[in-house]
Amino acid sequence: MSIRRFSLSMLDQHFEQLRSAVSNTEGHEGAGYLFCARSVTDHQIRLIVRSVESVAPEHILKSSPEYITICSESYVPAIAKADRLGQSLVFVHSHPTGYPDFSAQDDREEAELFRTAFIRAPDGPHGSLIFVGRDNARLIGRVWVDENNHTRMEKVRIVGRRMRIFEYLPNGELEPRAWADRQVRAFGKEVQRTLGRLHVGVVGAGGTGSAVSEQLIRLGVGEITVIDEQDLTATNVTRVHGSGLADVGSGKAGIVQRHGEHIGMGTVITPHQGSVCDLSVALKLRNCDIVFGCTDDYLGRVILNRLAVWYLIPVIDMAVVVDSEGGTIREITGRITILLPGTACLRCRERIPQDKLDAQQLKRTCPEEYAKRVQEGYAPELEEPDPAVVMFTTGVASRAVTEFMHLLTGFMGDERTATEILERFHETEVRVNSRRGREGCYCCTSSKWGKGDERRFLDLSW
């Protein structure tokens, strides 16, 4: 396995707790520890914060605005705890004077700390973070891969009502491309650079997924992973962006890739013709920063919802329901739900009908039994296609991408805290809400948040 990248993700509440831990009223350096689960793929090792501890004042041997020294009575128990939990340890301190990198003093202190760490907790990697500036506004990090060698932490994600991303850029900040000028005028250069470094997953490449993908490409997102198991049919062409009748029979995910290459803005698009309900496919989403759920598959939605909780990867799920009878539209509702730890999951919101979820699971695991139950009237028929029209699917996709940009920039204002948007096209009305999950559900059980890789992926039977 060739590991190319290291990153870290934490919830906003852990970020604030940590920032408080490293703050010092005298302007001296402060310190704390992060205990992290792991996500290990061929492309990335991601440390996922599970808990935060402050370094007790009595364990700080020396501290000033320029340096800090911690005694072994602090870090040895922290290392033992990480080993006991099977987690990675991340040491965190501050540079209140604004020194922008790891200092020679940091190198000496950390060499001793992580030499001990790999003796007592050999299942690394372990790491270190620095808050830079008197207001602790910026983060830099590195990962110790063994007791002698470290490498830069390329990305630190803070996940909550907003998503903040701190990145290490070895070649400095690149100027946005000329084609992004109008977007830069709206959101600024830094947002455009962030978009160019994001890896976004899109699950489903139909009416909403193809429209989401096209907008992400034109926004300048750096990398997109597209997942869809279906080939394009003639009735898909009316709403699948980038497709034509000549594409009928081609995989939908591949159509997105070809369309992106035609647009030519440099987005790296990786298509996967498969189902997110298959373990080998679902595992690929662990490399993403954010995921869009554009699938009609209820089981797929359950998997994406758990991905958001287990890996701290925000998921923006969407659906369009057109209620029509005899060619007359009675109701058209678009839904966009932002899925994060601590917010209500789709099942708590009753967005997933239990009978259809059970039927999809049965059809996937035992198609003969499913067919028998349909025939006997004990299971719902899943084959009947629902109405779908391009302006409604595209409208919901645009609203979802708008929520994505708010997540990154907060342009709608701090008072905007909704996690679900319901667009009722037939009434020209938009409703928003924010809900917590039901007691006992994984979505609001903090012990489930950020668990990362486990023996059973997402604690599901595959």
C-alpha positions as CSV (number, residue, x, y, z in Angstrom):
1,M,0.0,0.0,0.0
2,S,1.4,3.4,-1.0
3,I,0.2,6.2,1.4
4,R,0.4,9.6,-0.3
5,R,-1.5,11.9,2.0
6,F,-2.2,12.6,5.7
7,S,-5.1,14.6,7.0
8,L,-7.1,15.2,10.2
9,S,-10.9,15.9,10.7
10,M,-12.5,17.1,13.9
11,L,-15.9,18.4,14.9
12,D,-16.3,22.1,15.6
13,Q,-17.0,21.4,19.3
14,H,-13.6,19.7,19.6
15,F,-11.9,22.6,17.7
16,E,-13.3,25.1,20.2
17,Q,-12.5,22.8,23.2
18,L,-8.9,22.5,21.8
19,R,-8.5,26.2,21.1
20,S,-9.5,26.9,24.7
21,A,-7.0,24.3,26.0
22,V,-4.1,26.0,24.2
23,S,-5.0,29.5,25.1
24,N,-3.1,31.3,27.9
25,T,-4.2,34.5,29.5
26,E,-0.5,35.6,29.9
27,G,0.1,35.1,26.1
28,H,2.3,32.0,26.7
29,E,2.1,28.8,24.7
30,G,-0.5,26.3,25.9
31,A,-1.0,22.6,25.0
32,G,-3.4,19.7,24.7
33,Y,-3.9,16.2,23.3
34,L,-6.2,14.8,20.6
35,F,-7.1,11.1,20.6
36,C,-8.0,10.0,17.1
37,A,-9.6,7.1,15.3
38,R,-8.2,6.3,11.8
39,S,-9.3,5.9,8.2
40,V,-6.7,4.2,6.1
41,T,-7.0,4.0,2.3
42,D,-4.6,3.6,-0.6
43,H,-4.6,7.4,-1.0
44,Q,-4.9,8.8,2.5
45,I,-4.5,8.2,6.2
46,R,-7.1,10.4,7.9
47,L,-7.0,10.9,11.7
48,I,-10.5,11.5,13.1
49,V,-10.7,13.2,16.5
50,R,-12.7,11.4,19.2
51,S,-11.8,13.3,22.3
52,V,-9.7,16.3,23.6
53,E,-7.7,16.7,26.8
54,S,-5.8,19.8,28.1
55,V,-2.3,19.6,29.5
56,A,-2.7,20.3,33.2
57,P,-0.9,23.5,34.4
58,E,1.2,21.5,36.8
59,H,2.6,19.4,34.0
60,I,3.9,22.5,32.1
61,L,7.6,22.8,33.1
62,K,8.3,25.9,31.1
63,S,6.2,28.2,29.0
64,S,6.6,31.6,27.3
65,P,5.3,33.2,24.1
66,E,8.1,31.3,22.2
67,Y,8.2,27.8,23.7
68,I,6.6,25.2,25.9
69,T,8.0,22.2,27.7
70,I,5.8,19.3,29.0
71,C,6.8,16.8,31.6
72,S,6.6,13.1,31.1
73,E,3.9,12.8,33.8
74,S,1.6,14.4,31.2
75,Y,2.5,12.7,27.9
76,V,3.2,9.2,29.2
77,P,-0.4,8.7,30.5
78,A,-1.7,10.2,27.3
79,I,0.3,7.8,25.2
80,A,-0.9,4.9,27.4
81,K,-4.5,6.0,26.8
82,A,-4.1,6.2,23.1
83,D,-2.6,2.7,23.1
84,R,-5.4,1.3,25.3
85,L,-8.0,2.8,22.9
86,G,-6.2,1.7,19.8
87,Q,-6.0,5.4,18.7
88,S,-3.5,7.9,17.4
89,L,-2.2,10.6,19.7
90,V,-1.9,14.2,18.4
91,F,0.0,16.7,20.5
92,V,-1.2,20.3,20.1
93,H,0.2,23.6,21.2
94,S,0.1,27.2,20.2
95,H,2.4,29.8,18.7
96,P,0.8,33.0,20.1
97,T,3.5,35.2,18.5
98,G,2.4,34.0,15.1
99,Y,5.6,32.0,14.2
100,P,4.2,30.3,11.1
101,D,5.9,26.9,11.3
102,F,7.4,24.2,13.6
103,S,10.4,25.6,15.4
104,A,13.7,24.0,16.3
105,Q,12.4,23.8,19.8
106,D,9.3,21.9,18.6
107,D,11.6,19.5,16.7
108,R,13.6,18.7,19.9
109,E,10.6,18.4,22.2
110,E,8.5,16.3,19.8
111,A,11.4,13.9,19.0
112,E,11.4,12.8,22.6
113,L,7.6,12.7,22.9
114,F,7.1,10.6,19.8
115,R,10.1,8.3,20.5
116,T,8.3,7.3,23.6
117,A,4.9,7.2,21.8
118,F,6.1,4.6,19.3
119,I,7.6,2.4,22.1
120,R,4.4,2.5,24.2
121,A,1.8,2.9,21.4
122,P,3.4,1.4,18.3
123,D,0.3,1.4,16.2
124,G,0.7,4.9,14.8
125,P,0.8,7.2,13.1
126,H,0.8,9.9,15.7
127,G,0.9,13.7,15.0
128,S,1.2,17.3,16.2
129,L,-0.7,20.5,15.5
130,I,0.1,24.1,16.1
131,F,-2.4,27.0,16.5
132,V,-0.8,30.1,15.0
133,G,-1.4,33.6,16.1
134,R,-2.7,35.3,19.3
135,D,-6.3,34.5,18.3
136,N,-5.4,30.9,17.4
137,A,-7.0,31.4,14.0
138,R,-4.8,29.1,11.9
139,L,-3.7,25.5,12.1
140,I,-0.6,23.7,10.8
141,G,0.2,20.0,11.4
142,R,2.5,17.1,10.7
143,V,2.4,13.4,11.2
144,W,5.1,11.2,12.7
145,V,5.1,8.0,10.7
146,D,7.7,6.4,13.0
147,E,9.9,7.6,15.9
148,N,12.4,9.3,13.5
149,N,10.4,10.5,10.5
150,H,7.6,13.0,10.0
151,T,5.7,14.4,7.1
152,R,3.3,17.3,6.6
153,M,-0.4,17.0,7.4
154,E,-1.8,18.2,4.2
155,K,-5.3,19.1,5.4
156,V,-7.1,19.8,8.7
157,R,-10.9,19.9,8.4
158,I,-13.2,21.5,11.0
159,V,-16.7,20.1,10.5
160,G,-19.9,21.7,11.9
161,R,-22.4,24.3,10.8
162,R,-19.6,25.5,8.6
163,M,-16.7,23.6,7.2
164,R,-13.2,25.2,7.7
165,I,-10.2,23.7,6.0
166,F,-6.6,24.5,6.8
167,E,-4.0,23.2,4.3
168,Y,-0.3,22.9,3.8
169,L,0.8,24.3,0.4
170,P,4.4,23.4,-0.3
171,N,4.5,25.5,-3.4
172,G,2.6,28.5,-2.0
173,E,-0.8,29.8,-3.0
174,L,-1.5,29.5,-6.7
175,E,-3.4,32.3,-8.5
176,P,-6.9,31.2,-9.6
177,R,-7.3,30.5,-13.3
178,A,-8.6,33.2,-15.5
179,W,-11.9,31.4,-16.2
180,A,-12.8,31.7,-12.5
181,D,-12.7,35.6,-12.5
182,R,-16.4,36.1,-12.0
183,Q,-16.5,33.6,-9.1
184,V,-13.5,35.2,-7.5
185,R,-15.3,38.6,-7.7
186,A,-18.1,37.0,-5.7
187,F,-16.4,34.8,-3.1
188,G,-12.7,35.8,-3.3
189,K,-9.5,34.1,-4.2
190,E,-9.2,32.0,-1.0
191,V,-12.5,30.3,-1.6
192,Q,-11.6,29.6,-5.2
193,R,-8.3,28.0,-4.1
194,T,-10.2,25.9,-1.5
195,L,-12.6,24.6,-4.2
196,G,-9.6,23.7,-6.3
197,R,-8.3,21.5,-3.5
198,L,-11.5,19.7,-2.6
199,H,-12.4,16.1,-3.3
200,V,-16.1,15.7,-3.6
201,G,-18.1,12.5,-3.9
202,V,-21.3,12.4,-6.0
203,V,-23.4,9.3,-5.5
204,G,-25.9,9.0,-8.3
205,A,-25.4,10.5,-11.8
206,G,-29.0,10.9,-12.9
207,G,-31.1,14.1,-13.0
208,T,-29.8,15.6,-9.7
209,G,-26.3,14.0,-9.7
210,S,-25.4,15.0,-13.2
211,A,-26.5,18.6,-12.5
212,V,-24.6,18.7,-9.2
213,S,-21.5,17.3,-11.0
214,E,-21.7,19.9,-13.8
215,Q,-21.9,22.8,-11.3
216,L,-19.1,21.5,-9.2
217,I,-16.9,21.2,-12.3
218,R,-17.8,24.8,-13.4
219,L,-17.1,26.0,-9.8
220,G,-13.6,24.6,-10.2
221,V,-13.7,21.7,-7.7
222,G,-10.4,19.8,-7.9
223,E,-11.5,16.2,-7.8
224,I,-14.8,14.4,-8.1
225,T,-15.6,10.8,-7.5
226,V,-18.9,9.8,-9.3
227,I,-20.7,6.6,-8.4
228,D,-23.6,5.1,-10.4
229,E,-24.3,1.5,-11.3
230,Q,-26.8,2.2,-14.1
231,D,-26.4,2.7,-17.9
232,L,-28.2,5.7,-19.5
233,T,-31.6,4.9,-21.0
234,A,-33.5,7.0,-23.6
235,T,-35.9,8.3,-20.9
236,N,-32.9,9.6,-18.9
237,V,-31.6,11.9,-21.6
238,T,-34.3,14.5,-20.9
239,R,-32.7,15.4,-17.5
240,V,-29.1,14.0,-17.4
241,H,-26.7,16.9,-18.0
242,G,-23.9,16.2,-20.5
243,S,-25.8,13.3,-22.2
244,G,-27.4,12.8,-25.6
245,L,-29.3,10.1,-27.3
246,A,-26.1,8.8,-28.7
247,D,-25.0,8.0,-25.1
248,V,-27.9,5.5,-24.5
249,G,-26.4,2.3,-23.1
250,S,-23.3,4.1,-21.7
251,G,-22.6,4.2,-18.0
252,K,-23.9,7.4,-16.4
253,A,-20.8,7.9,-14.3
254,G,-18.6,7.7,-17.4
255,I,-20.8,10.3,-19.1
256,V,-20.0,12.7,-16.3
257,Q,-16.3,12.1,-16.7
258,R,-16.4,12.7,-20.5
259,H,-18.5,15.8,-20.1
260,G,-16.1,17.1,-17.5
261,E,-13.2,16.6,-19.9
262,H,-15.1,18.4,-22.6
263,I,-15.7,21.4,-20.2
264,G,-11.9,21.4,-19.8
265,M,-11.4,23.1,-16.4
266,G,-9.0,20.5,-15.1
267,T,-11.3,18.7,-12.6
268,V,-10.1,15.1,-12.0
269,I,-13.2,12.9,-12.3
270,T,-13.1,9.3,-11.3
271,P,-16.1,7.3,-12.3
272,H,-17.2,4.1,-10.6
273,Q,-19.9,2.0,-12.3
274,G,-21.3,0.3,-9.2
275,S,-23.6,0.7,-6.3
276,V,-22.8,2.5,-3.0
277,C,-24.5,-0.5,-1.4
278,D,-21.5,-2.7,-2.4
279,L,-18.7,-2.6,0.2
280,S,-15.8,-2.1,-2.3
281,V,-17.6,0.9,-3.8
282,A,-18.7,2.5,-0.5
283,L,-15.2,2.3,0.9
284,K,-14.0,4.7,-1.9
285,L,-15.9,7.6,-0.3
286,R,-13.6,7.7,2.7
287,N,-11.2,9.8,0.5
288,C,-13.8,12.6,0.1
289,D,-14.1,15.9,1.9
290,I,-17.8,16.2,1.2
291,V,-20.4,13.9,-0.4
292,F,-23.6,14.6,-2.3
293,G,-26.3,12.0,-2.1
294,C,-28.2,11.9,-5.4
295,T,-29.5,8.4,-5.3
296,D,-33.1,7.1,-5.2
297,D,-31.8,4.0,-3.3
298,Y,-33.0,4.1,0.3
299,L,-30.4,1.6,1.4
300,G,-27.8,3.8,-0.2
301,R,-29.1,6.8,1.8
302,V,-28.7,4.8,5.0
303,I,-25.1,4.1,4.1
304,L,-24.3,7.7,3.3
305,N,-25.9,8.9,6.5
306,R,-23.7,6.6,8.5
307,L,-20.7,7.7,6.5
308,A,-21.3,11.3,7.7
309,V,-21.4,10.1,11.3
310,W,-18.6,7.6,11.3
311,Y,-16.1,9.6,9.3
312,L,-17.2,13.3,9.9
313,I,-17.7,13.7,6.1
314,P,-20.7,16.1,5.5
315,V,-23.3,14.6,3.2
316,I,-25.8,16.7,1.3
317,D,-28.7,14.4,0.4
318,M,-31.4,15.4,-2.0
319,A,-34.6,14.1,-3.5
320,V,-37.4,15.3,-5.8
321,V,-40.9,14.0,-5.6
322,V,-43.4,14.7,-8.4
323,D,-47.0,13.7,-7.5
324,S,-48.8,13.5,-10.8
325,E,-51.9,11.6,-11.9
326,G,-53.3,11.4,-15.4
327,G,-50.8,14.0,-16.6
328,T,-51.8,16.5,-14.0
329,I,-49.3,17.6,-11.4
330,R,-50.6,17.8,-7.9
331,E,-47.5,18.4,-5.9
332,I,-43.7,18.9,-6.5
333,T,-41.4,18.9,-3.5
334,G,-37.6,19.0,-3.5
335,R,-35.7,18.1,-0.4
336,I,-32.1,18.9,0.6
337,T,-30.8,17.6,3.9
338,I,-27.4,18.3,5.4
339,L,-26.3,15.2,7.3
340,L,-23.8,15.7,10.1
341,P,-23.1,14.1,13.6
342,G,-25.7,15.6,16.0
343,T,-28.3,16.4,13.4
344,A,-31.3,14.1,12.7
345,C,-30.6,11.3,10.2
346,L,-33.0,10.5,7.4
347,R,-34.7,7.8,9.3
348,C,-35.3,10.0,12.3
349,R,-36.7,12.6,9.9
350,E,-39.0,9.8,8.4
351,R,-37.5,10.4,4.9
352,I,-36.9,6.7,4.4
353,P,-40.0,4.5,4.3
354,Q,-39.4,1.4,6.3
355,D,-41.3,-0.9,3.9
356,K,-39.4,0.2,0.9
357,L,-36.1,0.0,2.7
358,D,-36.9,-3.6,3.8
359,A,-37.9,-4.4,0.2
360,Q,-34.7,-3.0,-1.2
361,Q,-32.6,-5.0,1.3
362,L,-34.5,-8.2,0.5
363,K,-34.3,-7.7,-3.2
364,R,-30.5,-7.2,-3.0
365,T,-29.9,-10.2,-0.7
366,C,-32.6,-12.6,-1.8
367,P,-34.2,-11.6,-5.1
368,E,-36.3,-14.8,-5.3
369,E,-37.9,-14.3,-1.9
370,Y,-38.5,-10.6,-2.8
371,A,-40.3,-11.6,-6.1
372,K,-42.4,-14.1,-4.2
373,R,-43.5,-11.5,-1.6
374,V,-44.3,-9.0,-4.3
375,Q,-46.5,-11.5,-6.0
376,E,-48.2,-12.3,-2.7
377,G,-48.7,-8.6,-1.9
378,Y,-46.4,-8.6,1.1
379,A,-43.7,-6.3,-0.4
380,P,-44.0,-3.1,-2.4
381,E,-43.1,-3.1,-6.1
382,L,-39.9,-1.2,-6.6
383,E,-39.7,-1.2,-10.4
384,E,-42.3,1.5,-11.3
385,P,-40.4,4.6,-12.4
386,D,-41.4,7.9,-10.7
387,P,-42.1,11.1,-12.7
388,A,-39.0,13.3,-13.3
389,V,-38.6,16.6,-15.1
390,V,-35.4,18.4,-15.8
391,M,-36.2,21.9,-14.3
392,F,-37.2,20.3,-11.0
393,T,-34.2,18.0,-10.7
394,T,-31.8,20.7,-11.8
395,G,-33.5,23.2,-9.4
396,V,-33.0,20.9,-6.4
397,A,-29.4,20.2,-7.5
398,S,-28.7,24.0,-7.7
399,R,-30.2,24.5,-4.2
400,A,-27.9,21.6,-2.9
401,V,-24.8,23.2,-4.4
402,T,-25.9,26.5,-2.9
403,E,-25.9,24.8,0.5
404,F,-22.5,23.4,-0.2
405,M,-21.2,26.9,-0.8
406,H,-22.8,28.2,2.4
407,L,-21.1,25.3,4.3
408,L,-17.8,26.5,3.0
409,T,-18.3,30.3,3.2
410,G,-21.3,31.1,5.5
411,F,-22.5,33.6,3.0
412,M,-26.1,33.3,4.2
413,G,-25.1,34.5,7.6
414,D,-24.5,33.0,11.0
415,E,-28.2,33.0,11.8
416,R,-28.8,30.4,9.1
417,T,-28.7,27.1,11.0
418,A,-31.2,25.0,9.0
419,T,-30.1,21.5,8.1
420,E,-33.0,20.7,5.8
421,I,-34.6,22.7,3.0
422,L,-38.0,21.8,1.4
423,E,-38.8,23.5,-1.9
424,R,-42.4,23.2,-2.8
425,F,-42.4,24.2,-6.4
426,H,-46.2,24.0,-6.8
427,E,-46.7,26.6,-4.0
428,T,-43.6,28.7,-4.8
429,E,-42.6,28.2,-1.2
430,V,-39.4,27.3,0.6
431,R,-39.4,25.8,4.1
432,V,-36.4,25.2,6.3
433,N,-35.9,23.2,9.5
434,S,-33.3,21.9,11.9
435,R,-33.9,18.8,14.0
436,R,-32.1,16.5,16.4
437,G,-32.4,12.8,16.1
438,R,-34.4,10.5,18.3
439,E,-32.9,9.4,21.6
440,G,-30.8,6.3,21.2
441,C,-30.2,6.7,17.4
442,Y,-26.6,6.7,16.2
443,C,-27.0,10.2,14.7
444,C,-27.2,11.8,18.1
445,T,-25.1,9.3,20.1
446,S,-21.7,11.0,20.5
447,S,-19.9,7.7,21.1
448,K,-20.6,6.9,17.4
449,W,-19.2,10.1,16.0
450,G,-15.9,9.8,14.2
451,K,-15.4,6.1,14.9
452,G,-13.6,5.7,11.6
453,D,-12.5,2.3,10.3
454,E,-13.9,-0.7,12.2
455,R,-13.9,-4.4,11.5
456,R,-17.5,-4.0,10.2
457,F,-17.5,-0.9,8.0
458,L,-20.1,1.5,9.3
459,D,-21.2,-1.3,11.7
460,L,-23.3,-2.8,8.9
461,S,-23.5,-6.4,7.5
462,W,-22.3,-6.3,3.9
